[in-house]
Amino acid sequence: MFLTISTTGTPERPATDLGFLLHKHPGNAQAFSTSHGTAHVLYPEASAERCTAALLLEVDPVALVRRGKGKGKGRGGAPDAALAQYVNDRPYAASSLLAVAIGNVFSSALRGQCKAMPERAEQPMPLRIEVPAVPARGGVALVRRLFEPLGWATVAADPVALDERFPEWGDSRYVRLVLEGELRLAEALRHLYVLLPVLDDAKHYWVSADEVDKLLRAGEGWLPTHPEQKLITSRYLSRRRALTRSAMERLELVRLADADDTDVEDIDNAVDEATDTEEQPVPLAVQRRDAITAALRAAGAGRVLDLGCGQGQLVHELLKDTRFTEVVGVDVSMRALTIAARRLRTDGMGERQASRVTLLQGSLAYTDKRLKGYDAAVLSEVIEHLDLPRLPALEYAVFGSARPRTVLVTTPNVEYNVRWESLPAGHVRHGDHRFEWTREEFRTWSRAVADRHGYDVEFEPVGPDDPEVGPPTQMAVFTLTDRTRTDQTRTDQTRTDPSPKEAKAA
């Protein structure tokens, strides 16, 4: 089982930097023990102009059978001692065995860590990866569908003949894989770590729940938006339905978070708002935060939830006003929460300020007891990133379970899209938007939600209110009705007050 990684360099950035990034010195040949054999790392060439690192995995078929799935029983309960257990393609064709070796031998490089050259690890570099034999259940077409969306300039998958002496026999299911492009080394290794077992459609070890975490870690930054996400997830998790469903739900929420977690002020529009006047307009994202803050002040909210907080822009804005005594940011993406913590500088906050802010990881598709008892909740540019069948789950989690007194929901107004000159007709404002509603569609949904959960709802424009097509962003302000609020208070008192029998006993 063989893999080579090559790069080219310049006098300023020699190709031998690859040795630093892989944490393996080009002057040494190294061997590493694995549970199924021995992994060797060596450098066929190492100069300032060109450097190639090779990973050679010698698989012990007997150890593979004894440790892996080969321990099964044959028909009738007799030991399965078929010769195929010991003589097969496992020692030669790239599979989950090679993926595991990559994870073990190049673990730091896989994480993008390099203490010697941290800035180099973050930069794209010219890469050429070759794997002589890759089992491809799906053929050349599938190989291209998996790798081309990831930024590789060249994806070559040449079929390997069953027997070159007999061309009439046709091609085998194996291909010679060559990838070329400018990518970060960590990204390239993660692609291989996930997609090699996906192409093979098999794993040499039992797939448990922790494989979902492995998949999400290795797929960070590319899997949530990959067009073959479902196939990749299902095959990587050995088609285990419960694990696949769990992974798909988490990927959907990560995609939602990543779409909103950008430093670009108005990614939800993803269009050019340039103007010919000298004075630049206030970005729509800023107008939206101002409108939300004003609505929260008008509602008298002190304890506020920012659901789908992303990188914490709204949380940062709310903390400027001492009227908001507690602000809780909730997001499914730990990466987003980490960035939010840096933005808010939570490490350097004083004790009083730190007591006002909390960042929580959580899914908006599930009920969460931590979110109950707050004055207000904000869903800012969140709902349009969910598939429509998922909206009822979010609706119940927020309006049915958490039940804050006030809920603010903002979403794009699709009617206003005609005013974006750079947005092609019929396109949504951002590639991750699953839908964009007209004003009537948004109001119909909002009124139905309000009726189901005992809220009143009013609508406010955000941004310039065009007389023909309305504002660019529409906001619904939900408020618990007086009757609902009274009933909820009575319910809470019933839960806390002792019964007459308990009071008499006391």
C-alpha positions in Angstrom: 0.0 0.0 0.0 1.7 3.1 -1.2 1.2 6.9 -1.3 3.4 9.8 -2.4 3.1 13.5 -1.6 5.2 15.8 -3.8 5.7 19.6 -3.8 7.9 22.1 -5.6 9.6 25.1 -4.1 11.6 28.3 -4.6 14.8 29.6 -2.9 12.5 31.6 -0.5 10.3 28.6 0.2 12.2 25.4 -0.4 10.3 22.3 -1.2 11.9 20.6 1.8 9.6 22.6 4.0 7.4 19.5 3.4 9.5 17.7 5.9 8.7 20.2 8.6 5.0 20.1 7.9 4.9 16.3 8.0 7.2 16.2 11.1 9.4 13.7 9.3 13.0 14.6 8.4 13.9 14.0 4.7 17.3 12.6 5.7 15.8 9.7 7.6 13.8 6.6 6.8 11.4 5.9 9.6 9.2 3.0 10.6 6.1 3.0 12.7 4.3 -0.1 14.1 0.5 -0.3 13.5 -2.0 -2.9 14.6 -2.0 -4.4 11.1 1.6 -4.1 10.0 4.4 -1.5 9.7 4.3 2.0 8.1 7.4 3.4 6.6 8.1 7.1 5.7 10.9 7.9 3.3 11.8 10.6 0.8 12.7 9.4 -2.7 13.8 13.0 -3.5 14.4 16.0 -1.3 15.8 19.2 -2.8 14.9 22.9 -2.6 13.2 22.6 -6.0 11.2 19.4 -5.5 10.5 17.1 -2.5 8.5 13.9 -2.3 7.5 12.1 0.8 6.3 8.4 0.5 4.2 6.4 2.9 4.6 2.7 2.5 2.3 0.5 4.6 3.2 -3.2 4.9 0.1 -5.0 5.9 0.2 -8.4 7.7 -2.8 -10.3 6.4 -2.8 -12.7 9.3 -2.8 -9.9 11.8 -5.6 -8.3 9.8 -7.7 -11.4 10.0 -7.0 -11.9 13.7 -7.7 -8.3 14.7 -10.4 -7.3 12.3 -13.6 -8.5 10.8 -12.0 -11.8 9.7 -12.8 -13.3 13.1 -16.3 -14.3 12.0 -17.8 -17.7 11.7 -18.7 -19.4 8.5 -22.0 -21.1 7.7 -23.2 -23.7 10.1 -21.0 -22.2 12.9 -17.7 -23.6 11.5 -14.7 -21.3 11.6 -14.3 -19.3 8.3 -10.8 -20.3 7.2 -11.2 -19.5 3.5 -8.0 -18.6 1.7 -9.6 -15.3 0.7 -9.1 -14.1 4.3 -5.4 -14.2 3.9 -4.9 -13.6 0.1 -6.8 -10.5 -0.9 -6.2 -6.9 -2.0 -5.8 -5.5 1.5 -2.0 -5.3 1.5 -1.9 -3.5 -1.9 -5.0 -1.3 -2.5 -5.5 1.9 -0.6 -8.3 1.6 1.9 -9.2 2.5 5.5 -6.0 0.8 6.5 -4.0 3.5 4.7 -6.4 6.2 6.1 -5.7 5.0 9.6 -1.9 5.0 8.9 -2.2 8.6 7.7 -4.0 9.5 10.9 -1.3 7.9 13.0 1.9 8.7 11.2 0.9 12.3 10.1 -1.3 13.2 13.0 0.1 16.7 13.5 0.1 17.5 9.8 -3.5 16.3 9.6 -4.5 18.8 12.3 -2.5 21.6 10.5 0.0 21.9 13.4 3.6 22.9 12.8 5.5 24.6 15.6 8.6 25.2 13.4 6.6 26.8 10.6 3.1 27.7 11.8 2.5 30.3 9.0 3.6 27.8 6.3 1.1 25.2 7.6 -1.7 27.8 7.0 -0.7 28.5 3.4 -1.6 26.6 0.3 1.3 24.9 -1.5 1.6 23.1 -4.8 0.8 19.5 -4.2 0.8 16.3 -6.2 -0.5 13.2 -4.6 -0.3 9.7 -6.2 -1.8 6.5 -5.0 -1.1 3.6 -7.4 -4.1 1.4 -6.5 -7.3 2.7 -5.1 -10.5 0.5 -5.0 -13.2 2.7 -6.5 -16.7 1.2 -6.1 -18.4 3.6 -8.4 -15.6 4.0 -11.0 -13.8 6.9 -12.3 -16.9 9.1 -12.3 -17.3 8.8 -8.6 -13.6 9.6 -8.0 -14.1 12.9 -9.9 -17.4 13.6 -8.1 -15.7 13.3 -4.8 -12.4 15.2 -5.4 -13.2 17.8 -8.0 -15.4 19.9 -5.7 -12.6 20.2 -3.2 -10.4 22.6 -5.2 -8.0 20.1 -6.9 -7.0 21.5 -10.3 -6.4 17.9 -11.6 -8.2 14.8 -10.7 -6.9 11.8 -12.7 -8.2 8.3 -12.1 -6.8 5.9 -14.6 -8.5 2.4 -14.5 -6.2 -0.5 -13.8 -6.6 -3.4 -16.2 -7.6 -6.8 -14.8 -4.7 -8.2 -16.7 -2.6 -6.3 -19.2 -1.9 -9.5 -21.1 -5.6 -9.9 -21.8 -7.0 -6.5 -22.6 -10.3 -8.1 -23.6 -11.0 -8.8 -20.0 -11.5 -5.1 -19.4 -10.7 -3.0 -16.4 -10.7 -3.8 -12.7 -12.4 -1.8 -10.0 -9.1 -0.2 -9.1 -7.7 3.1 -10.4 -4.4 4.9 -10.2 -5.2 8.2 -8.5 -3.3 11.5 -9.1 -4.3 14.8 -7.5 -2.7 18.1 -8.3 -3.5 21.5 -6.9 -2.7 24.4 -4.6 -4.0 23.4 -1.2 -3.0 23.4 2.5 -1.3 20.1 3.3 -3.7 19.5 6.2 -6.7 19.9 3.8 -5.2 17.4 1.4 -4.5 14.8 4.1 -8.1 15.2 5.4 -9.5 14.6 2.0 -7.6 11.3 1.7 -8.4 10.3 5.3 -12.1 10.5 4.6 -12.4 9.6 1.0 -10.1 6.6 0.7 -12.4 4.4 2.8 -15.4 6.0 1.1 -14.2 4.9 -2.3 -13.5 1.4 -1.0 -16.9 1.4 0.6 -15.6 -0.7 3.5 -13.7 -0.5 6.7 -11.4 -3.0 8.4 -12.7 -2.2 11.9 -16.0 -1.9 13.7 -17.7 1.5 13.2 -18.9 2.9 16.4 -20.5 6.3 17.5 -17.1 8.0 17.8 -16.6 7.6 14.0 -19.1 10.5 13.6 -16.8 12.8 15.6 -13.9 11.7 13.5 -15.8 12.4 10.3 -16.8 15.9 11.4 -13.3 16.7 12.5 -11.7 15.6 9.3 -14.5 17.0 7.2 -14.4 20.5 8.8 -14.4 23.2 6.2 -15.4 21.0 3.2 -17.8 18.2 4.0 -20.8 20.4 5.1 -21.0 21.9 1.6 -19.9 18.9 -0.5 -22.4 17.9 -3.1 -21.9 14.2 -2.3 -22.2 14.8 1.4 -24.8 12.1 1.9 -22.9 9.4 0.0 -19.7 10.3 1.8 -21.3 10.2 5.2 -23.2 6.9 4.6 -20.1 5.1 3.2 -17.7 6.4 5.8 -20.0 5.2 8.6 -20.4 1.8 6.9 -24.1 2.6 6.0 -25.2 2.5 9.6 -28.4 4.4 9.5 -28.5 5.8 13.0 -24.9 7.1 12.8 -25.5 8.5 9.3 -28.6 10.3 10.4 -26.9 11.8 13.4 -23.9 12.9 11.3 -26.2 14.4 8.6 -28.1 16.4 11.2 -24.9 17.7 12.8 -23.4 18.6 9.3 -26.6 20.5 8.4 -26.3 22.6 11.5 -22.6 23.1 11.0 -23.3 24.3 7.5 -25.9 26.7 8.8 -23.5 28.1 11.3 -20.6 28.3 8.9 -22.8 30.2 6.4 -23.6 32.8 9.0 -20.1 32.8 10.7 -18.2 35.0 8.4 -16.4 38.3 8.9 -18.1 39.7 5.8 -20.7 42.0 7.2 -23.6 40.8 5.0 -23.0 37.3 3.7 -26.7 36.6 3.8 -27.0 38.9 0.8 -23.7 37.8 -0.8 -24.2 40.7 -3.3 -22.4 43.9 -4.1 -24.0 46.9 -2.4 -21.6 49.4 -4.0 -22.9 52.9 -4.6 -21.8 55.7 -6.8 -22.1 58.2 -4.1 -19.1 59.2 -2.0 -20.8 58.3 1.3 -21.1 54.5 1.7 -24.4 53.2 3.0 -24.7 51.5 6.4 -24.3 47.8 5.8 -27.5 45.8 6.0 -26.0 43.6 8.7 -25.4 46.7 10.9 -28.9 47.9 10.2 -30.3 44.5 11.2 -28.4 44.4 14.5 -29.6 48.0 15.3 -33.2 46.9 14.6 -32.9 43.9 16.8 -31.3 45.8 19.6 -34.0 48.5 19.4 -36.8 45.8 19.5 -35.2 44.1 22.5 -35.0 47.5 24.3 -38.7 48.2 23.5 -39.7 44.8 24.8 -37.8 45.5 28.1 -35.7 42.4 27.8 -32.8 41.9 30.2 -31.9 38.3 29.7 -31.4 37.5 26.0 -30.7 34.4 23.9 -28.9 34.8 20.6 -29.8 31.5 18.9 -27.4 30.7 16.1 -25.0 33.3 17.4 -22.2 32.5 14.9 -19.1 34.6 15.5 -20.8 36.7 18.2 -21.4 40.0 16.3 -24.9 40.5 17.9 -23.7 39.3 21.3 -20.9 41.9 21.1 -23.4 44.6 20.3 -25.7 43.7 23.1 -23.0 43.7 25.7 -22.4 47.4 25.0 -25.8 48.1 26.6 -25.9 47.5 30.4 -29.7 47.1 30.1 -29.0 43.6 28.9 -28.0 41.9 32.1 -27.3 38.5 30.6 -26.6 37.5 27.0 -26.3 33.9 26.0 -25.0 32.9 22.5 -25.9 29.5 21.3 -24.4 27.7 18.3 -23.8 24.2 17.1 -20.4 25.0 15.8 -17.5 24.9 18.3 -15.3 26.7 15.7 -17.8 29.5 15.6 -18.0 29.7 19.4 -14.2 29.8 19.6 -14.1 32.7 17.2 -16.9 34.4 19.1 -14.9 34.0 22.4 -11.9 35.7 20.7 -14.1 38.4 19.3 -15.5 39.1 22.7 -12.2 38.7 24.4 -13.7 36.6 27.2 -10.3 35.7 28.6 -9.5 39.3 29.4 -13.0 40.4 30.6 -13.5 41.7 34.1 -15.5 39.6 36.5 -18.7 41.7 36.2 -18.6 41.8 32.4 -17.8 38.0 32.2 -20.8 37.3 34.4 -23.1 38.8 31.7 -22.1 36.6 28.8 -22.3 32.8 28.2 -21.5 30.8 25.1 -23.2 27.5 24.7 -22.9 24.7 22.2 -26.3 23.4 21.2 -28.6 22.4 18.4 -31.7 24.5 17.6 -33.5 21.4 16.4 -33.7 19.9 19.9 -35.3 21.1 23.1 -32.8 22.3 25.7 -33.6 23.0 29.3 -30.8 25.5 29.5 -32.7 27.9 27.3 -35.8 28.2 29.4 -36.7 31.3 31.5 -35.2 34.1 29.3 -36.9 37.3 28.4 -36.2 37.2 24.7 -34.6 35.1 22.0 -33.3 36.1 18.6 -33.2 34.0 15.4 -31.3 36.3 13.1 -30.9 35.0 9.5 -31.2 31.4 10.7 -34.5 29.8 9.4 -33.6 30.2 5.7 -30.6 27.9 6.2 -32.9 25.0 7.3 -34.6 22.5 5.0 -38.4 23.2 5.3 -39.1 19.8 6.9 -36.7 20.8 9.8 -38.6 24.1 10.6 -41.2 22.4 12.9 -38.5 21.0 15.1 -36.9 24.5 15.5 -40.3 26.0 16.0 -41.1 23.7 18.9 -37.7 24.0 20.5 -37.9 27.8 20.6 -41.7 28.6 20.9 -42.9 25.5 22.5 -40.1 24.5 24.9 -38.0 27.5 25.7 -40.9 30.0 25.5 -39.3 33.4 26.0 -41.6 36.3 26.4 -40.3 37.8 23.1 -38.9 36.2 20.0 -37.4 38.1 17.1 -37.0 36.4 13.7 -35.3 38.0 10.8 -35.0 36.6 7.3 -34.4 37.9 3.7 -37.3 39.3 1.7 -37.0 37.5 -1.7 -39.1 40.2 -3.4 -36.3 42.7 -2.8 -33.7 40.6 -4.7 -34.6 42.3 -7.9 -32.9 45.5 -6.5 -29.5 43.7 -6.3 -28.0 44.4 -9.7 -25.2 41.8 -9.2 -27.6 39.0 -8.2 -28.7 36.9 -11.2 -32.4 36.5 -11.6 -33.9 33.5 -9.8 -30.9 33.1 -7.5 -31.0 33.2 -3.7 -28.7 35.6 -1.9 -26.4 32.9 -0.5 -25.7 29.4 -1.8 -26.7 27.8 1.5 -30.2 29.4 1.6 -32.7 26.6 1.3 -35.5 29.1 0.7 -36.2 32.8 0.7 -39.8 33.9 1.4 -41.9 36.7 0.1 -43.4 39.0 2.7 -46.7 37.2 2.5 -45.1 33.7 2.9 -43.1 34.9 6.0 -46.2 36.5 7.5 -48.3 33.3 6.9 -45.7 31.2 8.6 -45.2 33.6 11.5 -49.0 33.9 12.2 -49.4 30.2 12.2 -46.5 29.8 14.7 -48.0 32.5 16.9 -51.4 30.9 16.9 -50.0 27.5 17.7 -47.9 28.7 20.7 -49.9 31.6 22.2 -48.0 34.6 20.8 -49.0 37.8 19.2 -46.8 38.8 16.2 -46.0 42.1 14.5 -43.8 42.8 11.5 -41.1 45.4 11.0 -39.0 46.3 8.0 -35.2 46.3 8.2 -33.4 48.4 5.7 -34.9 50.7 3.1 -38.6 50.0 2.7 -39.1 50.0 -1.1 -42.7 50.9 -1.9 -42.9 48.2 -4.5 -40.9 45.2 -3.2 -40.6 46.0 0.5 -37.4 46.0 2.7 -34.4 43.8 2.1 -34.8 42.1 5.5 -38.1 41.3 7.2 -38.5 40.9 11.0 -41.2 39.3 13.0 -41.6 40.3 16.7 -43.4 37.6 18.7 -44.8 38.4 22.1 -46.5 36.1 24.5 -50.2 37.0 24.8 -51.3 38.3 28.2 -53.5 35.2 28.7 -50.7 32.8 27.8 -48.3 34.7 30.1 -50.8 34.4 33.0 -51.4 30.7 32.4 -47.6 30.1 32.2 -47.1 32.0 35.5 -49.8 29.9 37.2 -48.2 26.7 35.9 -44.9 27.7 37.2 -46.4 28.5 40.6 -48.2 25.2 40.7 -44.9 23.5 40.1 -43.2 25.3 43.0 -46.0 25.9 45.5 -46.7 23.1 48.0 -50.0 21.3 47.8 -52.5 21.8 50.7 -51.6 18.4 52.0 -47.9 19.2 51.8 -48.5 22.6 53.5 -50.5 21.0 56.3 -47.8 18.4 56.9 -45.2 21.2 57.0 
